[in-house]
Amino acid sequence: MENKEQSVIEHLEELRKRLIIVAGAFAVSLAAGCWFAPKLLLLLKKRPSAAGVEWNLFGYTDGIMIYLKCAFLLALLISLPIALHQIWLFVKPGLTEREAKYTMIFIPVSFLLFLVGIGFSYFILFPMMLEFLSKINQSIGATETYGINQYFSLLFNLTIPVGAVFELPVVILFLTNAGIVTPEKLKHMRKVAYFILVVTGVSISPPDFISDFLIIIPLLLLFEISIWISSWSMKRKHAKNLKGHMIHQNDS
């Protein structure tokens, strides 16, 4: 009993250590984000999607809020690989050497998928959203007068959720390896998953058919890829267990 309590305390101490490292990395990344935020905002201002937007401020706090949101996004991008690495180090003692080497792939893949999601939403979805909303506003005879807060709030509210959704294959693979989900369960819940993904896609995309199509199709493909990855992981795990069982029988 005492050894068990000591083990729990050691795990909590290790978790505390990893959380401190992640918090420290995020704090340093946030400082770097605050430094580069003005440069990034000026760079985004030169993009074609921002050509028709006057950078007006309609409130005293608009400028600082956008500045902090941009710094936060940069900090998230910089510290995400560090956070993923700390998670891997935390679970590593419970893994075999082969499993530890295999799960190390999660870090670059997760970061890459997040970047792909952000890039997809910024370069494809966001311009379409601006064009659609602008046409709607012009069709009702409204005079468009936008400021920096309206532009970047819309941008951040789109890019970050899409980037998070693109992590789906990695999350499914992790849950499969943890024994929480199986390919059979994923296939069984396909209809429910499709419904949730369609609702999610419609919620974060402009309210027109083309934009919905552009976001829903990648989400559905990500789910199907997740099923395939889950199936591959299960087959690999079964093959490994079978091989280990055969080696054990031969040794006996």
Secondary structure, DSSP 4 states (H G I P E B T S, - for coil): -HHHHHHHHHHHHHHHHHHHHHHHHHHHHHHHHHHHHHHHHHHHHTSGGGTT---B-SSTTHHHHHHHHHHHHHHHHHHHHHHHHHHHHHHGGGS-HHHHHHHTTHHHHHHHHHHHHHHHIIIIIHHHHHHHHHHHHHHTTPPP--BHHHHHHHHHHHHHHHHHHTTHHHHHHHHHHTTS--HHHHHHTHHHHHHHHHHHHHHHS-SSHHHHHHHHHHHHHHHHHHHHHHHHHHHHHHHHHHHHHHHHHHH-
